């Protein structure tokens, strides 16, 4: 019997920041395998690959938001296949797309990706957290905190260690656009808020990730 389920929304931007980050994947695997009594559900985003394909599609002619989303979804699935292979026989044999479909959970590591247009893989993480009774989603990406404003545009933007869903949803709005880059997507935020889930925004520092998993003090933002 697994002690608990840990759900991770793993940003594609840290799987493939420019080239595939093999060192990150080695360390990520090491940390996950070091905790054999916990089940991990890892949902992979599209990141830079997704945005490159979406940008190319926009230059080729008129393209709908739905089609842009499908381009991004395929990118998430490619990233997820790579992550799944990292874990070999410890992982479920197939990447999960539909969060509501039957899942063979006899393996303690499940890797998932995008499913349908209209939101990011953050929503899949929230849906699977609900399904497997996880109280929290860990969001690993190239964003280490929630800030009071976009720090790239506002040098006075402040890091926040905690923020309510009400305040966070004011920051990110209610609308999803394919390829948007937010700490946590607006549609997933609405769902998580309704379910009473918390989300930890932690960046991509591996020792920091380990501290969080062990219940120790960590750097990042808790949204609740």
Secondary structure as GFF3:
##gff-version 3
##sequence-region A 1 224
A	DSSP	beta_strand	4	10	.	.	.	ID=ss1
A	DSSP	alpha_helix	12	15	.	.	.	ID=ss2
A	DSSP	alpha_helix	22	33	.	.	.	ID=ss3
A	DSSP	beta_strand	38	44	.	.	.	ID=ss4
A	DSSP	alpha_helix	47	59	.	.	.	ID=ss5
A	DSSP	alpha_helix	65	86	.	.	.	ID=ss6
A	DSSP	three_ten_helix	88	90	.	.	.	ID=ss7
A	DSSP	beta_strand	109	112	.	.	.	ID=ss8
A	DSSP	alpha_helix	121	131	.	.	.	ID=ss9
A	DSSP	beta_strand	136	140	.	.	.	ID=ss10
A	DSSP	beta_strand	146	147	.	.	.	ID=ss11
A	DSSP	beta_strand	159	160	.	.	.	ID=ss12
A	DSSP	beta_strand	162	163	.	.	.	ID=ss13
A	DSSP	alpha_helix	165	172	.	.	.	ID=ss14
A	DSSP	alpha_helix	186	195	.	.	.	ID=ss15
A	DSSP	beta_strand	198	201	.	.	.	ID=ss16
A	DSSP	alpha_helix	206	213	.	.	.	ID=ss17
A	DSSP	beta_strand	221	223	.	.	.	ID=ss18
###
